[in-house]
Amino acid sequence: MEQYAHVSQYQHHPMEGIYADARPPGYGYVELAAQEQHSAQNHHWQAAEPSPGQPQDQKGPPVARSGRRQHVFRFWRWEMAALVLAAGLVGAMYGILAHFNNREVPRWPVSINLNTLVSLFATVFRAATLAAVAEVIGQLKWTWFRRPRSLLDLQRFDQASRGAYGSLLLLFQAPGDALGVLAAVLMIASLATGPFAQQAVRAVPCEQLVPDVNASVPVANLFQVGYARRGAGQFDVVYDIKGAFVNGLTNPLGNDSAVAVACPTGNCTFSEHGGVAYSSIGLCSRCVDTSGAIGTEPADYRTNRFVLPPGLQLHTASEGGPNVQVGPGGNMSWAAGHLTPEFEAVSTYALKNLSVLAYTGAPCGDSPGLRGCSNNIRTPKGEGMRPLAVSCTVYPCLKHFRGSVAQGRLREELVSTVPAVKSSPRLTVEPYSVAKQPCLVGGAAYDASNFSLLDDGRRAFGWAVAGGRNVSAPYECLYQLGGVLGFAMGSFMDAMPNGSCEALYNSPAALHCGNSFWLESLFVGGRANLSLVSDVIDKFAAVVTNHMRTAGTSMFVDDVGRGPKAPAVGAVYQTAVCTQFSWPWLLLPTVLLALSVVLLALMMARNRADAEQPVWKSSILPFLFHGCAYPTQSTGPLDQDQLEKTAKGLEYQFQTGNRPGQAAPGFVRSSAAADPPGSELDALIAGR
């Protein structure tokens, strides 16, 4: 039996000139044992005689290629699966990041975080994508050699399928194939997949809701306890209300004047409806410039005194004349023609109407009603002064707020106010009432037109004035200031703000107000005008309102006025680390996936169109079987499955040629290996 069939017997072998002189019998670049029982006529690697009608230079029978075109999807099934996996990973990254966008960073076991998961997805995505791209590059090297090419190009394509450096070289060494260029670009661009995916996830500070914990800010539906009877028709407010009055004029921005909010984390919000978060009974104020009502006695503007009808006066003839004087405004009828309609409407139900007469250095243009105004008066507080009159009214009202707590501080904004009025102004015991509209009850909004829908026989109702008429409103929507308490507060205010302050030439830095030291705030350092005086009275009303909110209750009280608090409830947030999804960074893997799908589709289309070119991809077996060592010209090229099945039964060993008895370096057939059955190979080749 002939032990080895030497490759030099094939006259058409491409590398015959390279190895023919260097190889002894029994040794070759690749050798294949022949089966002893098979004849030369039916052995599949023997050259066959031309059949009738066949060209003389064609070896072997014609081979049908239609089957390969039908199975192009089978040859690329794993690459398609890899791209499906890559698509799933991209979708998973989009889905997971969108799910956790602006949410607290998830806490998973084993120290796995969202960045780790995205990095893992990006790594597997790149591996799956490059698996398909690498096989396309591997297939392109075989189509590249459909024309005469340098054998070195085989190595260049192989390097390109293995990494970015080889792909970069391929761009310059084989620019003629558009698919090759696209595949090389995808190989290079894939290096940025991981960094880009990591940039899509950012950790940012955020506020997260704390479950089962509530914030609260005090509000009051009812304020009616806080006075004592001194005698028939005489009532006095308790000391804490008096303290609120004094704080309102002397220290309106102090901590003692602020509302104490309950917010465990220092960051809380209160939900709004129609721009209003919560409401409370309180005090409001409104002021107007009544300088037009100032008169002089006698008519000398510069040296004689200025008077205001309620009985206030300023004069400069003597050194000890007052610089600011405050007194009751009465029913304000003396200021007719100087009042606004809004002022007149609320002053009727006011707890206190007061007027301020002071010297000021403010321009005359601030008081257009003042006749013959000129800043030419000299006082101990300075020169260039003129008289100013401001009248204010303080009245009970319903205050609408919106608010939030940030860094432990309550940030509250007054949205609007509604006056609280008496249905019978002459009755002292009649409360000041107002109904909130709209009003949320059980999550639904109600107003005067449908309050009756809430009357189920079990809900408490009370009377209030709304829209100029009395309406019956549920207690949840009713706000009141007790009539007797309001009378006592007004009586105290009649006495408290009244008085005057003087400035002496021998001590111009001081303003002497006697026991009424709080009146100095209305002088505003000699710069008083309507806006500044209004601000002082507004702050006074706000401080008293804060006390009413803290000491007040809900409408559900007992016979002596004691009842539960009814604070506004809000949500508590804590600062946490959240995930922010920056989706533009995922455009790179998305584009890479799309181009990889296009690349594979074009490659499959090329394979289907060129049925003569087998799908070998990155396999090296075609070069061994059909290149320089295993000629099969008589049967046509084998496809990859056939090559692998054939190669499975062949054993070769590489010899370096440096040991005794070895010829030139090369692969030799192992003598212990059994030849694959000839009938199996024949059936394989003939039946493909």
C-alpha positions as CSV (number, residue, x, y, z in Angstrom):
1,M,0.0,0.0,0.0
2,E,1.4,3.4,-0.8
3,Q,1.9,5.1,2.5
4,Y,1.7,8.8,1.4
5,A,0.5,10.6,-1.7
6,H,2.9,13.5,-2.2
7,V,1.5,16.8,-3.3
8,S,4.1,17.2,-6.0
9,Q,2.2,14.7,-8.2
10,Y,-0.4,17.5,-8.8
11,Q,0.9,19.5,-11.7
12,H,-1.5,22.4,-11.1
13,H,-0.5,22.9,-7.5
14,P,0.0,26.6,-6.9
15,M,3.0,26.2,-4.6
16,E,4.7,23.4,-6.4
17,G,7.6,25.6,-7.4
18,I,8.2,26.5,-3.8
19,Y,8.3,23.0,-2.2
20,A,9.0,20.6,-5.1
21,D,12.8,20.5,-4.7
22,A,12.8,20.7,-0.9
23,R,10.5,17.7,-0.1
24,P,11.5,14.1,-0.3
25,P,8.9,11.4,-1.1
26,G,6.6,10.8,1.8
27,Y,6.8,14.5,3.1
28,G,5.0,17.6,1.9
29,Y,3.4,20.8,2.9
30,V,0.2,18.8,3.4
31,E,-0.1,15.1,2.6
32,L,-3.1,12.8,2.5
33,A,-3.0,9.0,2.8
34,A,-4.7,7.1,0.1
35,Q,-7.0,4.2,0.7
36,E,-5.5,1.0,-0.6
37,Q,-8.8,-0.5,-1.6
38,H,-9.8,2.4,-3.7
39,S,-8.8,2.7,-7.3
40,A,-7.4,5.8,-8.9
41,Q,-10.6,6.2,-11.1
42,N,-13.1,6.6,-8.2
43,H,-10.8,8.3,-5.6
44,H,-12.2,11.8,-4.9
45,W,-8.9,13.7,-4.9
46,Q,-7.6,12.0,-8.2
47,A,-7.8,14.0,-11.4
48,A,-10.7,12.8,-13.5
49,E,-10.8,12.5,-17.3
50,P,-12.8,15.1,-19.0
51,S,-16.3,14.0,-19.8
52,P,-17.7,14.4,-23.3
53,G,-18.5,18.0,-24.1
54,Q,-16.5,19.2,-21.2
55,P,-13.5,21.5,-21.9
56,Q,-10.2,19.8,-21.8
57,D,-8.8,22.2,-19.1
58,Q,-11.6,21.5,-16.7
59,K,-10.9,18.8,-14.2
60,G,-13.7,16.8,-12.6
61,P,-17.4,16.7,-13.2
62,P,-19.6,19.9,-13.2
63,V,-20.8,20.8,-9.8
64,A,-24.3,22.2,-9.0
65,R,-24.2,25.3,-6.8
66,S,-27.9,26.0,-6.2
67,G,-28.0,24.4,-2.8
68,R,-25.5,26.9,-1.3
69,R,-27.7,29.8,-2.3
70,Q,-30.7,28.2,-0.5
71,H,-28.6,27.8,2.7
72,V,-27.0,31.2,3.0
73,F,-29.0,31.9,6.2
74,R,-27.8,28.6,7.7
75,F,-24.2,29.6,7.2
76,W,-24.7,33.0,9.0
77,R,-27.1,31.8,11.7
78,W,-24.7,32.4,14.6
79,E,-23.8,35.9,13.4
80,M,-27.5,36.8,13.1
81,A,-28.0,35.4,16.6
82,A,-25.1,37.5,17.9
83,L,-26.7,40.6,16.5
84,V,-30.1,39.7,18.0
85,L,-28.3,39.4,21.3
86,A,-26.6,42.8,20.8
87,A,-30.0,44.4,19.9
88,G,-31.4,42.9,23.1
89,L,-28.6,44.3,25.1
90,V,-29.0,47.8,23.6
91,G,-32.7,47.6,24.4
92,A,-32.0,46.5,27.9
93,M,-29.7,49.4,28.4
94,Y,-32.3,51.9,27.2
95,G,-35.0,50.2,29.2
96,I,-33.1,49.9,32.5
97,L,-31.7,53.4,32.3
98,A,-35.1,54.9,31.4
99,H,-36.6,53.0,34.4
100,F,-34.1,54.3,36.9
101,N,-33.9,57.8,35.4
102,N,-34.3,60.5,38.1
103,R,-34.7,57.7,40.7
104,E,-32.5,56.8,43.6
105,V,-29.5,54.6,42.7
106,P,-30.7,51.0,43.3
107,R,-29.0,49.0,46.0
108,W,-28.3,45.6,44.8
109,P,-26.4,42.7,46.6
110,V,-22.8,41.9,46.1
111,S,-21.9,45.6,45.5
112,I,-23.3,45.5,42.0
113,N,-24.5,48.9,40.9
114,L,-26.1,50.3,37.8
115,N,-22.7,51.3,36.3
116,T,-21.5,47.8,36.7
117,L,-24.6,46.4,34.9
118,V,-24.2,48.9,32.1
119,S,-20.5,48.1,31.7
120,L,-21.3,44.4,31.6
121,F,-24.0,45.0,28.9
122,A,-21.7,47.2,26.9
123,T,-18.9,44.5,27.1
124,V,-21.1,41.7,26.0
125,F,-22.7,43.9,23.3
126,R,-19.3,44.7,21.8
127,A,-18.3,41.1,21.9
128,A,-21.5,40.0,20.2
129,T,-21.2,42.8,17.5
130,L,-17.6,42.1,16.8
131,A,-18.2,38.4,16.5
132,A,-20.4,39.1,13.5
133,V,-18.2,41.8,12.1
134,A,-15.1,39.6,12.4
135,E,-16.8,36.8,10.5
136,V,-17.8,39.2,7.7
137,I,-14.1,40.4,7.5
138,G,-13.1,36.7,7.4
139,Q,-15.5,36.1,4.5
140,L,-14.3,39.2,2.7
141,K,-10.8,37.9,2.5
142,W,-12.0,35.0,0.3
143,T,-14.0,37.2,-2.0
144,W,-11.0,39.5,-2.1
145,F,-9.0,36.7,-3.7
146,R,-11.5,36.2,-6.6
147,R,-9.0,38.3,-8.4
148,P,-5.1,38.0,-8.3
149,R,-4.0,39.5,-5.1
150,S,-0.8,39.5,-3.0
151,L,-0.7,36.6,-0.7
152,L,0.1,39.0,2.1
153,D,-3.4,40.4,1.9
154,L,-4.6,37.1,3.5
155,Q,-2.6,38.0,6.6
156,R,-3.9,41.6,6.5
157,F,-7.5,40.5,6.4
158,D,-6.9,38.0,9.2
159,Q,-5.3,40.8,11.4
160,A,-8.3,43.0,10.7
161,S,-10.7,40.4,11.9
162,R,-8.8,40.2,15.2
163,G,-8.7,43.8,16.4
164,A,-8.7,47.6,15.8
165,Y,-5.1,47.9,14.8
166,G,-5.4,45.4,12.0
167,S,-8.7,47.1,10.9
168,L,-6.9,50.4,10.8
169,L,-4.2,49.0,8.5
170,L,-6.9,47.4,6.3
171,L,-8.4,50.8,5.6
172,F,-5.2,51.8,3.8
173,Q,-4.2,48.4,2.4
174,A,-7.5,47.2,1.0
175,P,-9.6,50.3,0.4
176,G,-11.3,49.0,-2.7
177,D,-14.0,46.9,-1.0
178,A,-16.8,49.1,0.6
179,L,-17.8,46.3,2.9
180,G,-14.3,45.9,4.1
181,V,-14.0,49.6,4.8
182,L,-17.3,49.5,6.7
183,A,-16.3,46.5,8.7
184,A,-12.9,48.0,9.6
185,V,-14.6,51.2,10.7
186,L,-17.0,49.3,12.9
187,M,-14.1,47.4,14.5
188,I,-12.3,50.6,15.3
189,A,-15.4,52.5,16.5
190,S,-16.4,49.7,18.8
191,L,-13.5,50.6,21.1
192,A,-15.6,53.6,22.3
193,T,-18.6,51.5,23.2
194,G,-17.7,51.0,26.9
195,P,-16.8,54.6,27.6
196,F,-19.8,56.0,25.8
197,A,-22.2,53.6,27.6
198,Q,-20.6,54.6,31.0
199,Q,-21.2,58.3,30.2
200,A,-24.9,57.6,29.7
201,V,-25.2,57.0,33.5
202,R,-24.6,60.0,35.8
203,A,-25.0,60.1,39.6
204,V,-26.7,63.4,40.6
205,P,-28.1,64.6,44.0
206,C,-31.9,64.5,44.1
207,E,-34.8,64.7,46.5
208,Q,-36.6,61.4,47.2
209,L,-39.9,61.0,48.9
210,V,-39.6,59.6,52.4
211,P,-42.6,57.1,52.8
212,D,-44.8,57.1,55.8
213,V,-43.5,60.5,57.1
214,N,-45.3,63.8,56.9
215,A,-44.4,67.4,57.2
216,S,-46.7,69.9,58.8
217,V,-47.0,73.7,59.0
218,P,-49.5,75.3,61.4
219,V,-52.7,76.9,60.0
220,A,-55.9,77.8,61.8
221,N,-59.5,77.6,60.8
222,L,-60.6,79.3,64.1
223,F,-59.0,81.8,66.5
224,Q,-61.3,82.7,69.3
225,V,-59.5,81.9,72.6
226,G,-57.1,84.5,74.1
227,Y,-58.9,87.3,75.9
228,A,-60.1,88.1,79.4
229,R,-63.1,90.2,80.6
230,R,-62.2,93.2,82.6
231,G,-65.6,94.7,83.1
232,A,-68.9,95.4,81.3
233,G,-68.1,95.7,77.7
234,Q,-64.3,95.6,78.4
235,F,-62.0,92.8,77.2
236,D,-58.2,92.5,77.1
237,V,-56.1,90.1,75.1
238,V,-53.7,87.7,76.9
239,Y,-50.0,88.4,77.2
240,D,-48.9,86.1,74.3
241,I,-51.0,88.1,71.8
242,K,-49.6,91.3,73.2
243,G,-46.1,89.9,72.7
244,A,-47.0,89.1,69.1
245,F,-48.2,92.7,68.6
246,V,-44.9,94.1,70.0
247,N,-42.8,91.7,68.0
248,G,-44.7,92.6,64.9
249,L,-43.5,96.3,65.2
250,T,-40.1,95.8,66.8
251,N,-38.7,92.5,65.5
252,P,-40.9,91.2,62.7
253,L,-38.2,89.1,61.2
254,G,-37.0,87.4,64.4
255,N,-37.3,83.7,65.1
256,D,-39.9,84.4,67.8
257,S,-42.1,85.8,65.1
258,A,-41.7,82.9,62.6
259,V,-43.9,79.9,62.1
260,A,-42.5,76.6,63.4
261,V,-42.7,74.0,60.6
262,A,-42.2,70.3,61.2
263,C,-39.9,68.9,58.5
264,P,-37.6,66.0,59.7
265,T,-35.2,66.2,56.8
266,G,-35.2,69.9,56.2
267,N,-36.7,69.4,52.7
268,C,-40.5,69.3,52.4
269,T,-43.2,70.3,50.0
270,F,-46.9,71.0,50.2
271,S,-49.2,70.0,47.3
272,E,-51.1,72.8,45.6
273,H,-54.5,73.2,44.1
274,G,-55.1,76.2,42.0
275,G,-51.7,77.6,43.1
276,V,-52.7,77.4,46.8
277,A,-51.1,74.9,49.2
278,Y,-52.9,75.9,52.4
279,S,-54.9,78.6,54.0
280,S,-55.4,80.2,57.4
281,I,-57.3,82.8,59.3
282,G,-55.1,85.8,60.0
283,L,-54.7,89.6,59.8
284,C,-54.2,91.7,56.7
285,S,-53.4,95.3,56.2
286,R,-53.9,98.0,53.5
287,C,-52.4,101.5,53.5
288,V,-53.0,104.7,51.4
289,D,-51.2,108.0,51.2
290,T,-53.4,110.7,52.8
291,S,-50.9,113.5,52.6
292,G,-53.5,115.5,50.6
293,A,-55.5,115.8,53.8
294,I,-52.7,117.6,55.7
295,G,-53.4,121.1,56.8
296,T,-51.3,123.9,58.2
297,E,-51.9,126.3,61.2
298,P,-51.5,129.1,60.3
299,A,-50.7,129.1,56.6
300,D,-46.9,129.4,56.9
301,Y,-45.7,126.1,55.4
302,R,-42.1,126.4,56.7
303,T,-42.4,127.3,60.4
304,N,-45.9,126.4,61.6
305,R,-47.4,123.1,62.5
306,F,-49.0,120.5,60.2
307,V,-52.2,118.8,61.2
308,L,-54.2,115.7,60.2
309,P,-57.9,115.6,60.9
310,P,-57.8,112.7,63.4
311,G,-55.9,115.1,65.7
312,L,-52.3,114.5,64.7
313,Q,-49.8,117.4,64.4
314,L,-46.2,118.2,63.6
315,H,-44.5,121.5,64.3
316,T,-41.0,123.0,64.0
317,A,-41.4,126.3,65.9
318,S,-40.2,124.7,69.2
319,E,-37.2,122.4,69.6
320,G,-39.2,119.6,71.2
321,G,-41.8,119.1,68.5
322,P,-42.7,115.6,67.4
323,N,-41.1,114.1,64.2
324,V,-43.6,111.3,64.0
325,Q,-47.1,110.9,65.5
326,V,-49.5,107.9,65.3
327,G,-53.1,108.0,66.2
328,P,-56.4,106.3,65.5
329,G,-57.9,106.8,62.1
330,G,-61.5,106.5,63.2
331,N,-64.0,105.7,60.5
332,M,-61.8,107.4,57.9
333,S,-64.6,109.6,56.7
334,W,-62.3,112.6,57.0
335,A,-60.1,111.1,54.3
336,A,-62.9,110.8,51.7
337,G,-61.5,111.4,48.3
338,H,-58.0,110.1,49.3
339,L,-59.0,106.4,49.8
340,T,-59.1,103.6,47.3
341,P,-62.3,101.5,46.8
342,E,-60.4,98.5,48.2
343,F,-59.4,100.4,51.3
344,E,-63.0,101.6,51.9
345,A,-64.4,98.1,51.5
346,V,-62.2,96.5,54.2
347,S,-61.9,99.5,56.6
348,T,-65.6,99.0,57.6
349,Y,-64.7,95.6,59.3
350,A,-61.2,96.6,60.5
351,L,-59.9,95.8,63.9
352,K,-57.9,99.0,63.7
353,N,-57.7,102.1,61.5
354,L,-54.6,104.2,62.2
355,S,-52.9,107.2,60.7
356,V,-49.2,108.1,60.7
357,L,-48.0,111.7,60.4
358,A,-44.2,112.1,60.1
359,Y,-41.5,114.2,58.6
360,T,-39.7,112.5,55.7
361,G,-37.0,113.3,53.3
362,A,-38.8,111.4,50.5
363,P,-39.5,113.4,47.3
364,C,-42.7,115.3,47.0
365,G,-43.5,113.2,44.0
366,D,-44.2,110.3,46.3
367,S,-47.2,112.2,47.7
368,P,-48.9,113.8,44.7
369,G,-51.9,114.9,46.8
370,L,-49.8,117.2,49.1
371,R,-50.5,120.8,48.1
372,G,-47.5,123.2,47.9
373,C,-45.1,120.4,48.8
374,S,-41.5,121.4,49.2
375,N,-38.6,119.7,50.9
376,N,-37.4,122.8,52.7
377,I,-38.1,122.0,56.4
378,R,-35.2,121.7,58.9
379,T,-35.6,119.3,61.8
380,P,-33.2,117.8,64.3
381,K,-33.1,114.8,62.1
382,G,-31.9,116.8,59.1
383,E,-32.8,119.3,56.5
384,G,-34.8,118.9,53.3
385,M,-37.8,117.4,55.1
386,R,-41.5,117.6,54.4
387,P,-44.7,116.2,56.0
388,L,-46.1,112.7,55.1
389,A,-49.5,111.2,56.1
390,V,-50.2,107.5,55.6
391,S,-53.5,105.8,56.8
392,C,-53.7,102.1,57.3
393,T,-56.4,99.6,58.2
394,V,-55.8,96.2,59.9
395,Y,-58.6,93.7,59.4
396,P,-59.2,89.9,59.8
397,C,-58.8,87.9,56.6
398,L,-58.3,84.5,55.0
399,K,-54.8,84.1,53.7
400,H,-53.8,81.7,51.0
401,F,-50.2,80.5,50.9
402,R,-47.9,78.3,48.9
403,G,-44.8,77.1,50.6
404,S,-42.0,74.6,50.9
405,V,-39.1,73.8,53.2
406,A,-35.5,73.9,51.8
407,Q,-32.5,73.4,54.0
408,G,-34.6,73.6,57.1
409,R,-36.1,77.0,56.2
410,L,-39.7,77.6,55.4
411,R,-40.1,79.5,52.2
412,E,-43.6,80.8,52.2
413,E,-45.4,83.0,49.7
414,L,-48.7,84.8,50.2
415,V,-50.8,84.1,47.2
416,S,-54.0,86.1,47.9
417,T,-56.3,87.2,50.7
418,V,-60.0,87.4,51.3
419,P,-61.5,89.7,54.0
420,A,-63.4,88.0,56.8
421,V,-66.5,90.0,57.7
422,K,-69.4,90.0,60.1
423,S,-72.9,89.3,58.9
424,S,-74.0,91.8,61.6
425,P,-71.2,94.4,62.2
426,R,-72.8,95.9,65.3
427,L,-72.8,92.6,67.2
428,T,-69.6,92.2,69.2
429,V,-70.0,88.5,69.6
430,E,-70.6,88.0,65.9
431,P,-67.5,86.2,64.5
432,Y,-65.6,87.4,61.5
433,S,-66.2,84.6,59.0
434,V,-65.1,83.7,55.5
435,A,-65.5,80.6,53.3
436,K,-62.6,79.2,51.3
437,Q,-63.4,78.9,47.6
438,P,-62.6,76.5,46.0
439,C,-62.2,74.2,48.9
440,L,-60.9,70.6,48.7
441,V,-63.0,68.0,50.7
442,G,-62.2,64.4,50.1
443,G,-60.0,65.3,47.1
444,A,-62.9,67.1,45.3
445,A,-63.2,70.9,44.9
446,Y,-66.3,72.7,46.2
447,D,-67.5,76.3,46.4
448,A,-70.6,78.2,47.4
449,S,-72.5,76.9,44.5
450,N,-72.2,73.2,45.6
451,F,-71.4,73.2,49.3
452,S,-74.8,71.7,49.8
453,L,-73.7,68.5,48.1
454,L,-71.6,67.8,51.2
455,D,-74.6,68.0,53.6
456,D,-75.2,64.4,54.4
457,G,-76.7,65.1,57.8
458,R,-73.5,64.2,59.7
459,R,-71.1,66.9,58.5
460,A,-71.0,70.2,60.5
461,F,-71.8,73.4,58.7
462,G,-71.5,77.1,59.6
463,W,-72.4,80.5,58.2
464,A,-70.1,82.8,56.3
465,V,-70.4,85.7,53.9
466,A,-69.3,84.8,50.3
467,G,-69.9,87.0,47.3
468,G,-71.9,89.5,49.4
469,R,-74.4,86.9,50.7
470,N,-74.5,84.5,53.6
471,V,-73.7,80.9,52.6
472,S,-73.7,77.7,54.6
473,A,-70.2,76.1,54.4
474,P,-68.8,72.9,55.9
475,Y,-66.4,73.3,58.8
476,E,-63.5,72.2,56.6
477,C,-64.0,75.2,54.4
478,L,-64.9,77.7,57.1
479,Y,-62.5,80.2,58.7
480,Q,-63.3,82.5,61.7
481,L,-61.9,85.0,64.1
482,G,-64.0,85.1,67.3
483,G,-66.0,88.3,67.6
484,V,-65.1,89.1,71.2
485,L,-61.5,88.3,70.6
486,G,-61.4,90.6,67.6
487,F,-63.0,93.3,69.7
488,A,-60.3,92.8,72.4
489,M,-57.5,92.9,69.8
490,G,-58.8,96.1,68.3
491,S,-59.1,97.7,71.8
492,F,-55.4,96.9,72.5
493,M,-54.3,98.2,69.2
494,D,-56.2,101.5,69.9
495,A,-53.9,102.1,72.8
496,M,-50.7,100.5,71.6
497,P,-49.6,102.3,68.4
498,N,-50.8,105.7,69.6
499,G,-48.1,108.3,70.6
500,S,-45.4,110.4,69.2
501,C,-41.6,110.5,68.9
502,E,-39.4,113.6,69.2
503,A,-35.9,114.4,68.0
504,L,-33.8,116.9,69.9
505,Y,-31.1,119.2,68.4
506,N,-28.7,118.2,71.2
507,S,-29.1,114.5,70.4
508,P,-30.2,114.2,66.8
509,A,-29.2,110.5,66.5
510,A,-31.9,109.4,68.9
511,L,-35.7,109.5,68.5
512,H,-37.4,109.8,71.8
513,C,-40.8,107.9,71.8
514,G,-41.3,107.5,75.6
515,N,-43.1,104.2,76.4
516,S,-44.2,103.8,72.8
517,F,-40.7,102.8,71.5
518,W,-42.1,100.6,68.8
519,L,-43.3,103.8,66.9
520,E,-39.8,104.5,65.8
521,S,-40.2,101.8,63.1
522,L,-42.8,104.0,61.4
523,F,-40.3,106.9,61.1
524,V,-38.1,104.6,58.9
525,G,-35.0,106.8,59.7
526,G,-36.5,109.9,58.1
527,R,-37.1,108.1,54.8
528,A,-40.8,107.2,55.3
529,N,-43.1,106.9,52.3
530,L,-46.2,104.9,51.5
531,S,-44.3,101.8,50.5
532,L,-42.1,101.7,53.6
533,V,-44.9,102.4,56.0
534,S,-47.1,99.8,54.3
535,D,-44.2,97.3,54.6
536,V,-44.0,97.9,58.4
537,I,-47.7,97.4,58.9
538,D,-47.7,94.3,56.6
539,K,-45.0,92.7,58.7
540,F,-46.9,93.5,61.8
541,A,-50.0,91.8,60.4
542,A,-47.9,88.8,59.3
543,V,-46.4,88.3,62.7
544,V,-49.8,88.4,64.4
545,T,-51.1,86.0,61.7
546,N,-48.3,83.6,62.6
547,H,-49.3,83.6,66.2
548,M,-52.9,83.0,65.2
549,R,-51.9,80.1,63.1
550,T,-49.9,78.6,65.9
551,A,-52.5,79.1,68.7
552,G,-55.6,78.6,66.5
553,T,-57.5,75.4,66.0
554,S,-59.8,73.7,63.6
555,M,-63.5,74.5,63.6
556,F,-64.3,71.4,65.6
557,V,-64.0,72.8,69.2
558,D,-65.8,72.1,72.5
559,D,-68.0,74.6,74.5
560,V,-65.0,76.4,75.9
561,G,-63.2,76.8,72.6
562,R,-60.7,74.0,72.9
563,G,-60.2,71.9,69.8
564,P,-57.6,70.0,67.8
565,K,-55.0,71.6,65.6
566,A,-55.5,71.4,61.9
567,P,-52.0,71.8,60.4
568,A,-51.4,71.6,56.7
569,V,-49.7,68.2,55.8
570,G,-46.9,67.9,53.3
571,A,-44.5,65.4,51.9
572,V,-41.0,64.8,53.3
573,Y,-38.0,64.5,50.9
574,Q,-34.5,63.5,51.7
575,T,-31.4,64.2,49.6
576,A,-30.2,61.0,47.9
577,V,-28.0,60.0,44.9
578,C,-30.1,59.5,41.8
579,T,-29.4,58.2,38.3
580,Q,-29.7,60.6,35.4
581,F,-29.9,59.0,32.0
582,S,-28.2,60.9,29.2
583,W,-29.5,59.0,26.2
584,P,-27.3,60.7,23.5
585,W,-24.4,58.7,24.8
586,L,-26.1,55.5,23.7
587,L,-26.3,56.7,20.1
588,L,-22.9,55.2,19.4
589,P,-23.8,51.5,20.3
590,T,-27.2,52.0,18.6
591,V,-25.5,53.2,15.4
592,L,-22.9,50.4,15.6
593,L,-25.6,47.9,15.9
594,A,-27.6,49.3,12.9
595,L,-24.4,49.4,10.7
596,S,-23.5,45.9,11.8
597,V,-26.9,44.6,10.8
598,V,-26.5,46.4,7.4
599,L,-23.0,45.0,7.0
600,L,-24.2,41.4,7.6
601,A,-27.3,41.8,5.4
602,L,-25.1,43.1,2.5
603,M,-22.6,40.3,3.0
604,M,-25.4,37.7,2.9
605,A,-26.8,39.3,-0.2
606,R,-23.4,39.1,-1.8
607,N,-23.1,35.4,-0.9
608,R,-26.6,34.7,-2.3
609,A,-25.8,36.6,-5.5
610,D,-22.4,34.8,-5.9
611,A,-23.3,31.2,-5.5
612,E,-19.8,30.0,-6.7
613,Q,-18.2,31.5,-3.6
614,P,-18.6,29.3,-0.6
615,V,-19.2,30.8,2.9
616,W,-15.9,30.2,4.7
617,K,-15.8,33.2,6.9
618,S,-12.7,33.1,9.2
619,S,-11.9,29.4,8.8
620,I,-8.3,28.5,7.7
621,L,-9.3,25.2,6.3
622,P,-10.1,26.5,2.8
623,F,-6.5,27.5,2.4
624,L,-5.3,24.1,3.4
625,F,-7.8,22.2,1.3
626,H,-8.0,24.4,-1.7
627,G,-4.9,26.5,-1.5
628,C,-1.4,25.2,-1.8
629,A,-1.7,21.8,-0.2
630,Y,-5.0,20.0,-0.9
631,P,-6.0,20.4,-4.5
632,T,-9.6,19.5,-5.3
633,Q,-9.9,21.0,-8.8
634,S,-11.9,18.0,-10.0
635,T,-14.8,18.6,-7.6
636,G,-15.1,22.3,-6.9
637,P,-14.7,24.1,-3.5
638,L,-16.2,22.6,-0.4
639,D,-18.3,24.7,1.9
640,Q,-17.4,25.3,5.5
641,D,-19.4,22.4,7.0
642,Q,-17.9,20.0,4.4
643,L,-14.4,21.2,5.1
644,E,-14.8,20.8,8.9
645,K,-16.3,17.3,8.5
646,T,-13.5,16.3,6.2
647,A,-10.8,17.8,8.4
648,K,-12.1,16.0,11.4
649,G,-10.7,12.7,10.2
650,L,-7.3,14.0,9.2
651,E,-4.4,14.2,11.6
652,Y,-1.2,16.2,10.7
653,Q,1.9,17.1,12.5
654,F,4.1,20.1,11.9
655,Q,7.8,19.3,11.7
656,T,10.5,22.0,11.9
657,G,13.0,20.1,9.8
658,N,15.7,20.6,12.5
659,R,15.7,17.0,13.8
660,P,17.5,14.1,12.1
661,G,15.5,12.4,9.5
662,Q,13.3,15.4,8.9
663,A,13.2,17.2,5.6
664,A,12.1,20.8,5.0
665,P,9.6,22.3,7.6
666,G,6.0,21.5,6.9
667,F,3.0,19.5,7.9
668,V,3.2,15.7,7.5
669,R,0.4,13.1,7.8
670,S,0.5,11.2,11.0
671,S,1.3,7.6,10.3
672,A,-1.0,6.4,13.1
673,A,-4.0,8.3,11.7
674,A,-6.7,6.3,9.8
675,D,-7.8,7.6,6.5
676,P,-11.4,8.7,6.3
677,P,-13.5,6.2,4.4
678,G,-13.4,7.0,0.8
679,S,-17.0,6.3,0.3
680,E,-17.9,8.9,3.0
681,L,-15.8,11.6,1.4
682,D,-17.2,10.7,-2.1
683,A,-20.7,10.9,-0.8
684,L,-19.9,14.2,1.0
685,I,-18.5,15.8,-2.1
686,A,-20.9,14.4,-4.5
687,G,-24.0,15.1,-2.4
688,R,-23.4,18.7,-1.5
